Amino acid sequence: MSKNLENKVAIITGGSRGIGAASAKALAREGAHIVLVDLLECEETKQEIQDINPETRVLIYNIDIRERDQVEQVVNETARDFGRIDIIVNNAGTCSRLDLEHMNDEMWFRDINTNLRGTFLFSQAAIYPHMKNQGYGKIINISSISGIMGGPFSGKKDESGENGRSGPAYAASKGGVIAMTKWIAKEVGELGINCNSIAPGPVETAITKGMNYQLNQAIKRMGTPEDIAEAVVYLASSNSDYITGEVLKVCGGSAIG
Ligand SMILES: NC(=O)c1ccc[n+]([C@@H]2O[C@H](COP(=O)([O-])OP(=O)(O)OC[C@H]3O[C@@H](n4cnc5c(N)ncnc54)[C@H](O)[C@@H]3O)[C@@H](O)[C@H]2O)c1
């Protein structure tokens, strides 16, 4: 089988589990070398990747993507070890379900700093100087339909304001990711770098555990991490070379229009 991404080097944030782990496995299946970044341990994901493609090199960095010096260390060491960085999947994320009435600064800054600032830090560090110097790069930012439509309706919230739909900090951070994706795409197209976003709808992972989605959508099931991972592969591959600044909704038709 021909591999689309033979010897490409991909950094995946939030690669321990969920959409990040599925994306890492799908990229490795296509021949990419993988750098897993997460607060959580990634050994199990690393093993699964190497079962899929024994030739893939896998590095693990347990860092906090909100910390500039840690992000720069990962990017610079990856460039030094592999000689290049081809793909960044800005996927790590957090989602407070506190509603507007109960939202506090701690949760606000956690979601904004992880989802939006983490994406900014990795994109900046990868592009300048590495992707710019090599004249090539694919940046894939995982946003959410929450950043487009303000959060889908889900189960009833309790009195604490938790357990409802994804909160206002999450929606704001993901809307920011979408706007930043478009900004970066305009800036770096002439450098040979594509920057796109994938906006998932409800996907079965730890973030949505226990939530009761109404599935008011065309395809009557939750998404799987693999549904999103295949879109990541597409946007990482040469098949999407003429696509940049776009937001690809992978949402079962929950946010059509
Ligand atoms: N599951 C869904 O329904 C859904 C829908 C839309 C968008 N998304 C987005 O997809 C992405 C992946 O989410 P998931 O559903 O796989 O959830 P998940 O919780 O399984 O994965 C998120 C990962 O990010 C890591 N992470 C969080 N903060 C971090 C930090 N500061 N530094 C390093 N790592 C950190 C977590 O440890 C975790 O492994 C997120 O950006 C999420 O917002 C998910």
PDBQT file of the ligand as one rigid body, heavy atoms in Angstrom, charges set to zero:
ROOT
HETATM    1  N1  LIG A 301     -15.103  15.145  21.832  1.00  0.00    +0.000 N 
HETATM    2  C1  LIG A 301     -15.834  16.064  21.241  1.00  0.00    +0.000 C 
HETATM    3  O1  LIG A 301     -17.063  15.976  21.184  1.00  0.00    +0.000 OA
HETATM    4  C2  LIG A 301     -15.183  17.265  20.608  1.00  0.00    +0.000 A 
HETATM    5  C3  LIG A 301     -15.974  18.091  19.813  1.00  0.00    +0.000 A 
HETATM    6  C4  LIG A 301     -15.405  19.209  19.237  1.00  0.00    +0.000 A 
HETATM    7  C5  LIG A 301     -14.064  19.479  19.438  1.00  0.00    +0.000 A 
HETATM    8  N2  LIG A 301     -13.320  18.664  20.216  1.00  0.00    +0.000 N 
HETATM    9  C6  LIG A 301     -11.908  19.013  20.419  1.00  0.00    +0.000 C 
HETATM   10  O2  LIG A 301     -11.081  17.935  20.077  1.00  0.00    +0.000 OA
HETATM   11  C7  LIG A 301      -9.853  18.032  20.805  1.00  0.00    +0.000 C 
HETATM   12  C8  LIG A 301      -9.538  16.687  21.457  1.00  0.00    +0.000 C 
HETATM   13  O3  LIG A 301     -10.518  16.417  22.436  1.00  0.00    +0.000 OA
HETATM   14  P1  LIG A 301     -10.996  14.953  22.824  1.00  0.00    +0.000 P 
HETATM   15  O4  LIG A 301     -12.445  14.913  22.600  1.00  0.00    +0.000 OA
HETATM   16  O5  LIG A 301     -10.136  13.938  22.186  1.00  0.00    +0.000 OA
HETATM   17  O6  LIG A 301     -10.799  14.999  24.419  1.00  0.00    +0.000 OA
HETATM   18  P2  LIG A 301      -9.731  14.326  25.400  1.00  0.00    +0.000 P 
HETATM   19  O7  LIG A 301      -9.974  14.947  26.728  1.00  0.00    +0.000 OA
HETATM   20  O8  LIG A 301      -9.828  12.845  25.289  1.00  0.00    +0.000 OA
HETATM   21  O9  LIG A 301      -8.323  14.772  24.827  1.00  0.00    +0.000 OA
HETATM   22  C9  LIG A 301      -7.749  16.024  25.109  1.00  0.00    +0.000 C 
HETATM   23  C10 LIG A 301      -6.287  15.787  25.450  1.00  0.00    +0.000 C 
HETATM   24  O10 LIG A 301      -5.659  17.075  25.609  1.00  0.00    +0.000 OA
HETATM   25  C11 LIG A 301      -4.772  16.964  26.713  1.00  0.00    +0.000 C 
HETATM   26  N3  LIG A 301      -4.530  18.278  27.298  1.00  0.00    +0.000 N 
HETATM   27  C12 LIG A 301      -5.442  19.102  27.880  1.00  0.00    +0.000 A 
HETATM   28  N4  LIG A 301      -4.847  20.212  28.339  1.00  0.00    +0.000 NA
HETATM   29  C13 LIG A 301      -3.529  20.099  28.046  1.00  0.00    +0.000 A 
HETATM   30  C14 LIG A 301      -2.408  20.939  28.278  1.00  0.00    +0.000 A 
HETATM   31  N5  LIG A 301      -2.527  22.123  28.904  1.00  0.00    +0.000 N 
HETATM   32  N6  LIG A 301      -1.199  20.514  27.851  1.00  0.00    +0.000 NA
HETATM   33  C15 LIG A 301      -1.064  19.316  27.222  1.00  0.00    +0.000 A 
HETATM   34  N7  LIG A 301      -2.109  18.485  26.983  1.00  0.00    +0.000 NA
HETATM   35  C16 LIG A 301      -3.322  18.876  27.382  1.00  0.00    +0.000 A 
HETATM   36  C17 LIG A 301      -5.504  16.051  27.681  1.00  0.00    +0.000 C 
HETATM   37  O11 LIG A 301      -4.632  15.511  28.674  1.00  0.00    +0.000 OA
HETATM   38  C18 LIG A 301      -6.091  15.015  26.749  1.00  0.00    +0.000 C 
HETATM   39  O12 LIG A 301      -5.241  13.920  26.545  1.00  0.00    +0.000 OA
HETATM   40  C19 LIG A 301     -10.052  19.167  21.815  1.00  0.00    +0.000 C 
HETATM   41  O13 LIG A 301      -9.469  20.355  21.322  1.00  0.00    +0.000 OA
HETATM   42  C20 LIG A 301     -11.562  19.315  21.860  1.00  0.00    +0.000 C 
HETATM   43  O14 LIG A 301     -11.962  20.608  22.233  1.00  0.00    +0.000 OA
HETATM   44  C21 LIG A 301     -13.846  17.555  20.807  1.00  0.00    +0.000 A 
ENDROOT
TORSDOF 0
